[in-house]
């Protein structure tokens, strides 16, 4: 079972991280008591456009991003149906506002899908969540480090993105979860470097069980690449931290 740590936990992580991103022009000064060294931590939001994004990636980003804020008839701005979710290399550290958790449990941990800072080399993606419809959409562009069969994305990289997006979806809407079962059907290969869309939606909830479906299509929706169903189990923050610490991650 894989623990989903990239979404809201420890008190609505995404909202906390968004506040941190909005304050990134005012870096947090952290003073280490043992050495008296001051460290500046400025969270970088990897879900924002960079020079590696292709035209389809940018087109879809602008399409959904334009619906995150809408203008009323009176000319006022208000929240739209979609919300962009930030992504960071170490979201737990930044969202919790310090280094104690990562230093104690995962001192060298880096969030898997943000394991490189080289633009366009691996996972380039942005996730949007729709609060009204309770669904999410991920725009994903694959880099050269994700090659499996020559010229195509490795199936493991596709599975990682599905697990990431559906886990983000489940935790954002329904609370902290861990993956219990991931079932994938690969329909057609994804060309390396192309942009695809991952759509995630709720099938049903049964107590602590959350069932999510996901499909991966071409950017225009004309070709189905992958289908998946995922079962998540709800967990508490205290239980999760106890398991992580006992496993010496």
C-alpha positions as CSV (number, residue, x, y, z in Angstrom):
1,X,0.0,0.0,0.0
2,X,1.3,3.5,-0.9
3,X,0.6,6.5,1.3
4,X,-0.7,9.6,-0.4
5,X,1.1,12.6,1.1
6,X,0.7,15.2,-1.6
7,X,-2.6,16.6,-0.6
8,X,-4.4,18.2,2.3
9,X,-3.4,16.8,5.7
10,X,-2.3,18.4,8.9
11,X,-5.2,20.9,8.5
12,X,-6.0,21.5,4.8
13,X,-2.5,21.3,3.3
14,X,-3.4,22.7,0.0
15,X,-4.9,25.9,1.4
16,X,-2.0,26.2,3.7
17,X,0.5,25.8,0.9
18,X,-1.4,28.3,-1.3
19,X,-1.0,30.8,1.5
20,X,2.7,30.0,1.6
21,X,3.0,30.5,-2.1
22,X,1.2,33.8,-2.0
23,X,3.7,34.9,0.7
24,X,6.8,33.6,-1.2
25,X,8.0,37.1,-1.7
26,X,8.5,37.2,2.1
27,X,10.7,34.2,2.8
28,X,10.4,32.4,6.1
29,X,13.5,32.6,8.3
30,X,14.2,29.4,10.1
31,X,16.9,29.5,12.8
32,X,18.6,26.2,13.7
33,X,19.2,26.2,17.4
34,X,22.2,23.9,17.4
35,X,24.2,25.9,14.8
36,X,22.5,29.3,14.9
37,X,22.4,29.2,11.1
38,X,19.5,31.0,9.4
39,X,17.9,29.2,6.5
40,X,15.5,30.7,3.9
41,X,12.8,28.5,2.6
42,X,10.8,29.7,-0.4
43,X,8.3,27.1,-1.7
44,X,8.4,26.8,-5.5
45,X,5.1,25.9,-7.1
46,X,5.9,23.4,-9.9
47,X,2.3,23.6,-11.3
48,X,3.0,26.9,-12.9
49,X,4.0,27.2,-16.6
50,X,7.7,27.1,-17.5
51,X,9.7,27.2,-20.7
52,X,9.4,23.5,-21.4
53,X,5.6,23.5,-21.7
54,X,4.3,22.8,-25.2
55,X,1.5,24.6,-26.9
56,X,-1.1,22.0,-26.0
57,X,0.0,22.1,-22.3
58,X,-0.4,25.8,-22.3
59,X,-3.7,25.8,-24.1
60,X,-5.3,23.4,-21.7
61,X,-3.7,25.2,-18.7
62,X,-5.2,28.6,-19.8
63,X,-8.5,26.9,-20.5
64,X,-8.9,25.7,-16.9
65,X,-7.0,28.5,-15.2
66,X,-9.4,31.0,-16.8
67,X,-12.2,29.3,-14.9
68,X,-10.6,29.6,-11.5
69,X,-11.8,33.2,-11.2
70,X,-14.8,34.6,-13.0
71,X,-16.2,38.2,-13.3
72,X,-19.7,38.9,-12.2
73,X,-22.1,41.2,-14.1
74,X,-21.1,44.0,-11.7
75,X,-17.5,43.6,-12.7
76,X,-16.4,42.0,-9.4
77,X,-14.1,39.0,-9.3
78,X,-15.2,35.8,-7.5
79,X,-14.0,32.2,-7.3
80,X,-14.9,30.1,-10.3
81,X,-15.8,26.4,-10.5
82,X,-12.2,25.2,-10.8
83,X,-9.2,25.6,-8.5
84,X,-5.6,25.1,-9.4
85,X,-3.8,22.8,-6.9
86,X,-0.1,23.7,-6.3
87,X,2.7,21.1,-6.4
88,X,6.0,21.1,-4.6
89,X,9.0,18.8,-4.3
90,X,8.4,18.5,-0.5
91,X,4.8,19.6,0.1
92,X,4.6,18.2,3.7
93,X,7.6,20.4,4.8
94,X,6.3,23.6,3.2
95,X,2.7,23.1,4.1
96,X,3.3,22.4,7.7
97,X,5.4,25.6,7.9
98,X,8.7,24.1,9.1
99,X,11.3,21.4,8.9
100,X,10.6,19.3,11.9
101,X,8.4,16.6,10.2
102,X,10.8,16.1,7.3
103,X,13.9,16.1,9.5
104,X,12.4,13.5,11.8
105,X,10.7,11.2,9.4
106,X,12.0,11.8,5.9
107,X,15.1,14.0,6.0
108,X,16.1,13.4,2.3
109,X,12.6,12.8,0.9
110,X,11.5,14.4,-2.4
111,X,8.0,14.1,-3.7
112,X,8.3,11.4,-6.4
113,X,6.7,13.2,-9.4
114,X,8.8,16.4,-8.7
115,X,12.1,14.5,-8.4
116,X,14.0,16.7,-10.8
117,X,14.2,20.5,-11.2
118,X,15.1,20.3,-14.9
119,X,12.1,21.7,-16.8
120,X,10.5,19.2,-19.1
121,X,12.7,16.3,-18.2
122,X,10.2,14.1,-16.4
123,X,6.7,14.9,-14.9
124,X,5.3,18.3,-16.0
125,X,1.7,18.5,-14.8
126,X,-0.9,20.7,-13.2
127,X,-4.1,19.5,-11.4
128,X,-7.4,21.4,-11.3
129,X,-10.2,20.5,-9.0
130,X,-13.9,21.3,-9.5
131,X,-15.7,21.8,-6.2
132,X,-19.2,21.9,-7.7
133,X,-18.8,18.6,-9.7
134,X,-16.3,17.1,-7.3
135,X,-14.0,16.0,-10.0
136,X,-10.4,16.8,-11.0
137,X,-8.4,17.2,-14.2
138,X,-4.7,16.8,-14.6
139,X,-2.8,18.1,-17.6
140,X,0.3,16.0,-18.0
141,X,3.3,16.4,-20.3
142,X,5.9,13.6,-20.3
143,X,9.7,14.2,-20.5
144,X,12.5,12.1,-21.8
145,X,13.4,10.6,-18.5
146,X,10.0,8.7,-18.5
147,X,10.7,6.7,-21.7
148,X,9.8,3.0,-21.6
149,X,9.3,1.4,-25.0
150,X,11.3,3.6,-27.5
151,X,9.5,6.8,-28.1
152,X,6.7,6.2,-25.5
153,X,6.0,6.8,-21.9
154,X,6.8,4.0,-19.4
155,X,3.7,2.2,-18.0
156,X,5.1,2.7,-14.5
157,X,5.2,6.5,-15.0
158,X,1.6,6.4,-16.2
159,X,0.6,4.4,-13.1
160,X,2.4,6.9,-10.8
161,X,0.5,9.8,-12.4
162,X,-2.8,8.0,-12.0
163,X,-2.0,7.2,-8.3
164,X,-1.0,10.8,-7.7
165,X,-4.0,12.4,-9.4
166,X,-6.6,10.1,-7.9
167,X,-5.0,10.3,-4.5
168,X,-5.0,14.1,-4.8
169,X,-8.6,14.0,-5.8
170,X,-9.7,11.7,-2.9
171,X,-7.8,13.6,-0.2
172,X,-8.7,17.0,-1.4
173,X,-12.4,16.3,-1.3
174,X,-12.8,13.6,1.3
175,X,-9.8,13.7,3.7
176,X,-6.5,12.0,4.1
177,X,-6.3,8.5,2.4
178,X,-3.9,5.8,1.4
179,X,-4.0,3.6,-1.7
180,X,-5.4,0.1,-1.0
181,X,-5.9,-1.1,-4.6
182,X,-4.9,0.3,-8.0
183,X,-6.3,-1.5,-11.1
184,X,-5.1,-0.3,-14.5
185,X,-5.9,-1.2,-18.1
186,X,-3.5,0.2,-20.7
187,X,-5.4,0.8,-24.0
188,X,-2.9,2.5,-26.2
189,X,0.7,3.8,-25.7
190,X,1.4,7.5,-25.0
191,X,4.0,9.1,-27.2
192,X,6.9,10.5,-25.3
193,X,6.7,14.3,-25.0
194,X,3.0,14.5,-25.7
195,X,0.3,16.2,-23.6
196,X,-2.5,14.0,-22.2
197,X,-5.4,14.6,-19.8
198,X,-6.2,12.6,-16.7
199,X,-9.8,12.9,-15.6
200,X,-10.6,11.7,-12.1
201,X,-14.1,11.3,-10.6
202,X,-15.8,9.6,-7.6
203,X,-17.6,6.3,-8.1
204,X,-18.8,5.8,-4.6
205,X,-18.0,6.1,-0.9
206,X,-18.6,3.3,1.6
207,X,-17.6,4.3,5.1
208,X,-13.8,4.6,5.1
209,X,-13.6,3.3,1.5
210,X,-13.4,5.8,-1.4
211,X,-13.7,4.4,-5.0
212,X,-12.2,6.6,-7.7
213,X,-12.2,6.2,-11.5
214,X,-9.6,7.7,-13.8
215,X,-9.1,7.8,-17.6
216,X,-6.2,9.1,-19.5
217,X,-6.9,10.5,-23.0
218,X,-5.2,12.5,-25.7
219,X,-5.4,16.3,-25.3
220,X,-8.4,16.6,-27.5
221,X,-10.2,13.6,-25.9
222,X,-10.3,11.6,-29.1
223,X,-8.0,8.7,-28.0
224,X,-8.2,6.7,-24.8
225,X,-4.8,5.7,-23.5
226,X,-5.5,4.2,-20.1
227,X,-8.3,3.4,-17.7
228,X,-8.1,2.8,-14.0
229,X,-10.1,2.3,-10.8
230,X,-8.6,3.0,-7.4
231,X,-9.7,2.1,-3.9
232,X,-8.6,4.4,-1.1
233,X,-8.9,3.9,2.7
234,X,-9.4,6.9,5.0
235,X,-6.6,7.3,7.7
236,X,-6.0,9.8,10.5
237,X,-3.0,12.0,10.6
238,X,-1.8,10.4,13.9
239,X,-2.1,6.9,12.5
240,X,-0.3,7.9,9.4
241,X,2.6,9.5,11.2
242,X,2.9,6.5,13.6
243,X,3.2,4.1,10.6
244,X,5.7,6.3,8.8
245,X,7.9,6.7,11.8
246,X,7.8,3.0,12.6
247,X,8.8,2.1,9.1
248,X,11.9,4.4,9.3
249,X,11.1,6.3,6.1
